[in-house]
Amino acid sequence: METIEIIGNLATAYCKVIARDRHLIKVSANERSIAHRFAIYIEQCFPGYNVDCDYNKNLENQKRSPAYAHPTKSGRESDLVLPDIIVHKRNTNDNLVVIELKPTGREETCTVGNHQAESKCLCDRCKLKAIKDDLRYSHAFYVVFPVGAKLGEFKLSKLDDYIQAI
């Protein structure tokens, strides 16, 4: 599947969330609520693929990205990853799209500025880069939804500001 087609599918799903689930966005609902609705619309755009939220498996093993190894709250190092949304074929290595989603105002700042997985930055863009490289996803996207008052500033012509390829 070509990049332009994937971006078009994500844009279609994104616009459906804005139009059909406006209440979630207007009241700044939890990121997972927005991600769930986005995933439903993504699934409609990718026939033949599975679309999962917070999917923690790579075949039958835990989803791991050595490039994204990070300290846990207990102080131990972990390379476990849990992407917000993935488009894939379950129990295969056909990993098409990985997505991290953030509502406006909750975006993370990259500590190194270049989104290189080996830098050990824990921002979502660096996480996406690591997952894309380590787990061989064809495409990675950082998606921002304009919540609360920011919804009034949303412009369809600026969609590439909201759906960013990594």
C-alpha positions as YAML, in Angstrom:
chain: A
units: angstrom
residues:
- id: 1
  name: MET
  ca: [0.00, 0.00, 0.00]
- id: 2
  name: GLU
  ca: [1.39, 3.40, -1.03]
- id: 3
  name: THR
  ca: [2.11, 6.09, 1.56]
- id: 4
  name: ILE
  ca: [-0.30, 8.53, -0.10]
- id: 5
  name: GLU
  ca: [-3.14, 5.98, 0.16]
- id: 6
  name: ILE
  ca: [-2.36, 5.33, 3.83]
- id: 7
  name: ILE
  ca: [-2.33, 9.05, 4.61]
- id: 8
  name: GLY
  ca: [-5.62, 9.43, 2.73]
- id: 9
  name: ASN
  ca: [-7.18, 6.60, 4.75]
- id: 10
  name: LEU
  ca: [-5.96, 8.11, 8.03]
- id: 11
  name: ALA
  ca: [-7.28, 11.52, 6.98]
- id: 12
  name: THR
  ca: [-10.69, 9.99, 6.21]
- id: 13
  name: ALA
  ca: [-10.79, 8.28, 9.61]
- id: 14
  name: TYR
  ca: [-9.57, 11.46, 11.34]
- id: 15
  name: CYS
  ca: [-12.31, 13.56, 9.75]
- id: 16
  name: LYS
  ca: [-14.93, 11.01, 10.83]
- id: 17
  name: VAL
  ca: [-13.79, 11.42, 14.44]
- id: 18
  name: ILE
  ca: [-14.02, 15.21, 14.12]
- id: 19
  name: ALA
  ca: [-17.50, 14.98, 12.56]
- id: 20
  name: ARG
  ca: [-19.10, 12.04, 14.38]
- id: 21
  name: ASP
  ca: [-17.42, 12.11, 17.78]
- id: 22
  name: ARG
  ca: [-17.14, 15.84, 18.25]
- id: 23
  name: HIS
  ca: [-18.42, 15.58, 21.81]
- id: 24
  name: LEU
  ca: [-15.40, 13.49, 22.88]
- id: 25
  name: ILE
  ca: [-13.07, 16.07, 21.45]
- id: 26
  name: LYS
  ca: [-14.99, 19.10, 22.68]
- id: 27
  name: VAL
  ca: [-15.00, 17.89, 26.30]
- id: 28
  name: SER
  ca: [-11.34, 16.74, 26.14]
- id: 29
  name: ALA
  ca: [-12.20, 13.08, 26.73]
- id: 30
  name: ASN
  ca: [-9.42, 10.68, 27.65]
- id: 31
  name: GLU
  ca: [-6.89, 9.91, 24.92]
- id: 32
  name: ARG
  ca: [-7.95, 6.25, 24.91]
- id: 33
  name: SER
  ca: [-11.57, 7.17, 24.17]
- id: 34
  name: ILE
  ca: [-10.50, 9.21, 21.17]
- id: 35
  name: ALA
  ca: [-8.04, 6.52, 20.05]
- id: 36
  name: HIS
  ca: [-10.77, 3.90, 20.20]
- id: 37
  name: ARG
  ca: [-13.11, 5.87, 17.93]
- id: 38
  name: PHE
  ca: [-10.22, 6.68, 15.56]
- id: 39
  name: ALA
  ca: [-9.34, 2.96, 15.40]
- id: 40
  name: ILE
  ca: [-12.92, 2.06, 14.48]
- id: 41
  name: TYR
  ca: [-12.83, 4.41, 11.50]
- id: 42
  name: ILE
  ca: [-9.31, 3.32, 10.53]
- id: 43
  name: GLU
  ca: [-10.51, -0.29, 10.42]
- id: 44
  name: GLN
  ca: [-13.15, 0.69, 7.86]
- id: 45
  name: CYS
  ca: [-10.40, 2.11, 5.62]
- id: 46
  name: PHE
  ca: [-8.06, -0.89, 5.74]
- id: 47
  name: PRO
  ca: [-10.01, -3.99, 4.67]
- id: 48
  name: GLY
  ca: [-8.06, -7.18, 5.19]
- id: 49
  name: TYR
  ca: [-6.10, -5.73, 8.10]
- id: 50
  name: ASN
  ca: [-6.65, -5.89, 11.83]
- id: 51
  name: VAL
  ca: [-6.69, -2.61, 13.75]
- id: 52
  name: ASP
  ca: [-5.88, -2.85, 17.44]
- id: 53
  name: CYS
  ca: [-5.46, -0.40, 20.31]
- id: 54
  name: ASP
  ca: [-2.79, -0.93, 22.97]
- id: 55
  name: TYR
  ca: [-1.78, -4.24, 21.36]
- id: 56
  name: ASN
  ca: [1.08, -5.81, 23.29]
- id: 57
  name: LYS
  ca: [1.97, -8.80, 21.11]
- id: 58
  name: ASN
  ca: [4.51, -9.42, 18.38]
- id: 59
  name: LEU
  ca: [3.41, -12.80, 17.04]
- id: 60
  name: GLU
  ca: [3.01, -14.74, 20.29]
- id: 61
  name: ASN
  ca: [5.65, -12.79, 22.23]
- id: 62
  name: GLN
  ca: [5.56, -9.48, 24.07]
- id: 63
  name: LYS
  ca: [5.98, -6.47, 21.79]
- id: 64
  name: ARG
  ca: [9.53, -5.26, 22.45]
- id: 65
  name: SER
  ca: [11.71, -2.53, 21.01]
- id: 66
  name: PRO
  ca: [15.32, -2.65, 22.25]
- id: 67
  name: ALA
  ca: [15.92, 0.82, 20.81]
- id: 68
  name: TYR
  ca: [13.18, 2.16, 23.11]
- id: 69
  name: ALA
  ca: [14.47, 0.53, 26.31]
- id: 70
  name: HIS
  ca: [13.60, 2.82, 29.21]
- id: 71
  name: PRO
  ca: [13.57, 2.80, 33.00]
- id: 72
  name: THR
  ca: [10.30, 1.80, 34.65]
- id: 73
  name: LYS
  ca: [8.85, 3.23, 37.86]
- id: 74
  name: SER
  ca: [10.54, 0.40, 39.74]
- id: 75
  name: GLY
  ca: [13.90, 1.48, 38.32]
- id: 76
  name: ARG
  ca: [14.36, -1.56, 36.09]
- id: 77
  name: GLU
  ca: [14.95, -1.28, 32.36]
- id: 78
  name: SER
  ca: [12.12, -2.35, 30.03]
- id: 79
  name: ASP
  ca: [11.87, -2.58, 26.27]
- id: 80
  name: LEU
  ca: [8.15, -3.41, 26.25]
- id: 81
  name: VAL
  ca: [6.08, -1.14, 24.00]
- id: 82
  name: LEU
  ca: [2.36, -0.58, 23.74]
- id: 83
  name: PRO
  ca: [1.46, 1.53, 20.69]
- id: 84
  name: ASP
  ca: [-1.84, 3.42, 20.79]
- id: 85
  name: ILE
  ca: [-3.08, 1.97, 17.46]
- id: 86
  name: ILE
  ca: [-1.64, -0.49, 14.98]
- id: 87
  name: VAL
  ca: [-2.77, -1.67, 11.56]
- id: 88
  name: HIS
  ca: [-1.45, -5.17, 10.96]
- id: 89
  name: LYS
  ca: [-2.31, -8.76, 10.22]
- id: 90
  name: ARG
  ca: [-2.38, -10.56, 13.54]
- id: 91
  name: ASN
  ca: [0.07, -13.38, 14.12]
- id: 92
  name: THR
  ca: [2.15, -12.42, 11.08]
- id: 93
  name: ASN
  ca: [5.00, -10.00, 10.44]
- id: 94
  name: ASP
  ca: [2.74, -7.88, 8.22]
- id: 95
  name: ASN
  ca: [2.98, -4.65, 10.25]
- id: 96
  name: LEU
  ca: [1.61, -1.79, 8.17]
- id: 97
  name: VAL
  ca: [0.98, 1.24, 10.42]
- id: 98
  name: VAL
  ca: [1.81, 2.21, 14.00]
- id: 99
  name: ILE
  ca: [0.19, 5.31, 15.52]
- id: 100
  name: GLU
  ca: [0.72, 7.33, 18.67]
- id: 101
  name: LEU
  ca: [-2.05, 9.79, 19.43]
- id: 102
  name: LYS
  ca: [-2.12, 12.87, 21.62]
- id: 103
  name: PRO
  ca: [-4.79, 15.46, 22.37]
- id: 104
  name: THR
  ca: [-3.61, 19.07, 21.96]
- id: 105
  name: GLY
  ca: [-1.97, 20.38, 25.08]
- id: 106
  name: ARG
  ca: [-0.58, 16.97, 25.97]
- id: 107
  name: GLU
  ca: [2.07, 16.72, 23.26]
- id: 108
  name: GLU
  ca: [5.50, 15.69, 24.43]
- id: 109
  name: THR
  ca: [8.75, 17.46, 23.72]
- id: 110
  name: CYS
  ca: [11.63, 15.49, 22.27]
- id: 111
  name: THR
  ca: [14.65, 15.75, 24.59]
- id: 112
  name: VAL
  ca: [17.09, 15.36, 21.71]
- id: 113
  name: GLY
  ca: [15.21, 17.13, 18.93]
- id: 114
  name: ASN
  ca: [15.88, 14.62, 16.17]
- id: 115
  name: HIS
  ca: [13.66, 11.64, 17.07]
- id: 116
  name: GLN
  ca: [16.43, 9.08, 16.89]
- id: 117
  name: ALA
  ca: [15.53, 5.94, 18.80]
- id: 118
  name: GLU
  ca: [19.06, 5.33, 20.00]
- id: 119
  name: SER
  ca: [19.00, 8.64, 21.89]
- id: 120
  name: LYS
  ca: [16.87, 7.13, 24.70]
- id: 121
  name: CYS
  ca: [14.35, 9.94, 24.51]
- id: 122
  name: LEU
  ca: [10.94, 8.76, 25.72]
- id: 123
  name: CYS
  ca: [8.74, 11.03, 23.61]
- id: 124
  name: ASP
  ca: [6.12, 9.41, 21.38]
- id: 125
  name: ARG
  ca: [7.90, 10.36, 18.16]
- id: 126
  name: CYS
  ca: [11.09, 8.62, 19.30]
- id: 127
  name: LYS
  ca: [8.97, 5.67, 20.45]
- id: 128
  name: LEU
  ca: [7.41, 5.49, 16.97]
- id: 129
  name: LYS
  ca: [10.84, 5.59, 15.31]
- id: 130
  name: ALA
  ca: [12.05, 2.74, 17.53]
- id: 131
  name: ILE
  ca: [8.94, 0.62, 16.92]
- id: 132
  name: LYS
  ca: [9.07, 1.24, 13.18]
- id: 133
  name: ASP
  ca: [12.72, 0.19, 13.02]
- id: 134
  name: ASP
  ca: [12.72, -2.70, 15.51]
- id: 135
  name: LEU
  ca: [9.36, -4.25, 14.61]
- id: 136
  name: ARG
  ca: [9.47, -3.42, 10.90]
- id: 137
  name: TYR
  ca: [6.34, -1.31, 10.59]
- id: 138
  name: SER
  ca: [6.06, 0.15, 7.10]
- id: 139
  name: HIS
  ca: [4.65, 3.46, 8.34]
- id: 140
  name: ALA
  ca: [4.50, 5.40, 11.60]
- id: 141
  name: PHE
  ca: [2.33, 8.42, 12.41]
- id: 142
  name: TYR
  ca: [2.09, 10.88, 15.27]
- id: 143
  name: VAL
  ca: [-1.52, 12.12, 15.37]
- id: 144
  name: VAL
  ca: [-2.79, 15.11, 17.34]
- id: 145
  name: PHE
  ca: [-6.48, 15.80, 17.97]
- id: 146
  name: PRO
  ca: [-7.55, 19.39, 18.74]
- id: 147
  name: VAL
  ca: [-9.46, 19.05, 22.01]
- id: 148
  name: GLY
  ca: [-11.44, 21.57, 24.02]
- id: 149
  name: ALA
  ca: [-11.08, 25.16, 22.83]
- id: 150
  name: LYS
  ca: [-8.50, 24.06, 20.22]
- id: 151
  name: LEU
  ca: [-11.29, 22.32, 18.28]
- id: 152
  name: GLY
  ca: [-12.50, 25.74, 17.15]
- id: 153
  name: GLU
  ca: [-9.10, 26.36, 15.54]
- id: 154
  name: PHE
  ca: [-9.20, 23.13, 13.50]
- id: 155
  name: LYS
  ca: [-8.74, 23.64, 9.75]
- id: 156
  name: LEU
  ca: [-9.04, 20.81, 7.29]
- id: 157
  name: SER
  ca: [-6.45, 22.54, 5.11]
- id: 158
  name: LYS
  ca: [-3.88, 22.04, 7.91]
- id: 159
  name: LEU
  ca: [-4.51, 18.28, 8.28]
- id: 160
  name: ASP
  ca: [-0.82, 17.51, 7.77]
- id: 161
  name: ASP
  ca: [-0.14, 19.40, 11.03]
- id: 162
  name: TYR
  ca: [-2.37, 16.89, 12.82]
- id: 163
  name: ILE
  ca: [-1.28, 13.70, 11.04]
- id: 164
  name: GLN
  ca: [2.52, 13.63, 10.95]
- id: 165
  name: ALA
  ca: [4.51, 10.86, 9.27]
- id: 166
  name: ILE
  ca: [7.55, 9.69, 11.21]
...
